[in-house]
């Protein structure tokens, strides 16, 4: 008699053999897959009243997956992109199972038929203007070791537009503290990109490394906590939230803004764009895979300029002896703003 095909045995090999050994996925990707899988297994086990270890692959049905996705949206308040990401994780798992066990191919084909959900909207981009950003830096007490580290951290993230994980994982030897100043950043998909560093950023980083003493090694993390351990992405988020709350006392416009590490990334993109940096340069700077992602900043900037033009529009009618003629060149210039 053939032994039962338990889901857990495939899950274990999917993570250990496929994701880590075969695909060499990053630790962040593995953790993202792990979180989605844990949510799904807990949901299905509770739904059919069976322990996770006793779940069979055949216990999973397309309706069960659909119910799980609805649970994510309605109960956990997941966004559509998050819902779709977790469905993609499930697809990868059942594609893997169908390759490992041919007798389950037909069953897995039905599970793979659950479609992704279309999402025509993008989350609103929140960024800081230069006054708000200045207020954020002003409340950092650089007279203390922790304050100097936090100042260097925020300056590094604003300078490079680094994602929070990229900043947390940055290593000392990736930074060039001699001209030309630059940093190598390991981004999504294990892709490297090079970002130039301002002299002020380099000075701040040198100060932080000096505060840590002569024991700093090239393979040490760039930013550490007070115990000398790598600063986590949660620690970075809490640090930014702390200074945002302090800065909001001086800059009221910050009170209604949720400032996260990604807000600094958006801020970098918008300030580069407003400074006249070409869109493809910004794409390379931020490490965007798709140019459409970077174009969202251009659309926001264009809307802001259009609003400014409306504020300058004349609302009264004046008589003139000369008839005004439209200038095609100026119209084209306005459309290019």
ABEGO torsion letter per residue (X at the ends): XBBBBBAAAAAAAAAAAAAAAAAGBBAAAAAAAAAAAAAAAAAAAAAAGBBAAABBAAABBAAAAAAAAAAAAAAAGBBAAAAAAAAAAAAAAAAAAAAABAAAAAAAAAAAABBBBBBABBBBBBBBBAAAAAAAAAABBAABAAAAAAAAAAAAAAAAGBBAAAAAABBAAABBABOBBBBBBBBBGGBBBBBBBBAAAAAAAAAAAAAAEAABBAABBABBBAAGBBBBAAAAAAAAAAAAAAAAAABAAAAABBBBAAAAAAAAAAAAAAAGBBAAAAAAAAGBABAAAAAAAAAAAAAAAAAAAAAABBABBBBBABBBBBBAAAAAAAAAX
